[in-house]
Amino acid sequence: MVEADDSFMGFVVSRAAALRRTAYWLTGDWHLGEDLVQTALIKTYSRAGRLRNPDALEAYVRKVMVTTWRAWWRRKWRAEVPTGMVPETTSTGDTSGVVEQRDWLTGLLAELPRQQRLAVVLRFCEDLSEAETARLMGCSIGTVKTHTSRGLAALRDRWPTPEADSPARTVSIEWGST
């Protein structure tokens, strides 16, 4: 059992940043994303030893994250209600506007219906194939294509023109940055 614990801890240490990043893109909030990762890891820990393929642990954790996130969305009451107003923050030396751009893009993603958002995040933020995305979402590849297409169309509709005064004019989001 100690060897399995060490193996799981090694996985958590090596993949925690990637899992948190996925959770952030799903939830739109770093703190809620961390809660999602912790919940998924707790649910996964007791079952990790029973996986037929130990290399599938990350895929299993992602599946747990997706199903947990869906369950959270189905709840009628959430402790906090997000608002459109972002409070003023002090600069931490980021003069390039990357944080502002990422917040802007996260806001656009938050406006998408959850299935479209999930498909877009898994396909483009996590760079998963259509088949992997379909497996995680529990649907067909055609459904993934539909949700992805509609999600991207909705993002394009909300994307400002180059003349608009918006941080999107020069968006160069690095999906992998935290």
Summary of the structure (lengths in Angstrom):
residues: 178
radius of gyration: 17.6
end to end distance: 33.4
largest distance: 60.5
contacts: 440
relative contact order: 0.12
helix: 68%
strand: 0%
